[in-house]
């Protein structure tokens, strides 16, 4: 027996067999732990991916439902404008607006109840099948958005202007009362 083994109970520092076995055992333990951690991470990542996919799908469905609702409303407004133009005998303008309204009604019906991918395909198909309606609808949507933006801007400006006028009248009334 070695002097070191007698005093400490540990193998002698020069015994390569003992250290090799120990190293092999530690390497195996580390490999098992790393493999186990990798599997756990993969399961968790898959779970998070599924949750994110479900959340994204739910958000896309909400946006699709809102878009369908807005399309139906916009198509109804175009139909009303078309009817008004027809009553005023404006000819081609009424026909163009009527065609755009019909196309948007068809589009809103075709995307209702479909997934977001199917909805995108329906919009593309609508554009190919009804290029005039698609272009007219796009132009009218741009005008509508412009009107909404200008109305929002002018109403906020006019409300602050009327607020200043009210404040001026109130101050003037208070000065007169003094």
DAKAHU-V674389 format. One record per backbone hydrogen bond with DSSP energy under -1.0 kcal/mol. CO is the residue of the C=O (numbers start at 1). NH is the residue of the N-H. If there is no record, write none. Layout:
CO;NH, CO;NH
This chain:
2;6, 3;7, 4;8, 5;9, 12;15, 14;16, 15;19, 16;20, 17;21, 18;22, 19;23, 20;24, 21;25, 22;26, 23;27, 24;28, 25;29, 26;30, 27;31, 28;32, 29;33, 30;34, 31;35, 32;36, 33;37, 34;38, 35;39, 36;40, 37;41, 38;42, 39;43, 40;44, 41;45, 42;46, 43;47, 44;48, 45;49, 46;50, 47;51, 48;52, 49;53, 50;54, 51;55, 52;56, 53;57, 54;58, 55;59, 56;60, 57;61, 58;62, 59;63, 60;64, 61;65, 62;66, 63;67, 64;68, 65;69, 66;70, 67;71, 68;72, 69;73, 70;74, 71;75, 72;76, 73;77, 74;78, 75;79, 76;80, 77;81, 78;82, 79;83, 80;84, 81;85, 82;86, 83;87, 84;88, 85;90, 86;89, 90;93, 91;95, 92;96, 93;97, 94;98, 95;99, 96;100, 97;101, 98;102, 99;103, 100;104, 101;105, 102;106, 103;107, 104;108, 105;109, 106;110, 107;111, 108;112, 111;114, 115;119, 116;120, 117;121, 118;122, 119;123, 120;124, 121;125, 122;126, 123;127, 124;128, 125;129, 126;130, 130;134, 131;135, 132;136, 133;137, 134;138, 135;139, 136;140, 137;141, 138;142, 139;143, 140;144, 141;145, 142;146, 143;147, 144;148, 145;149, 146;150, 147;151, 148;152, 149;153, 150;154, 151;155, 152;156, 153;157, 154;158, 155;159, 156;160, 157;161, 158;162, 159;163, 160;164, 161;165, 162;166, 163;167, 164;168, 165;169, 166;170, 167;171, 168;172, 169;173, 170;174, 171;175, 172;176, 173;177
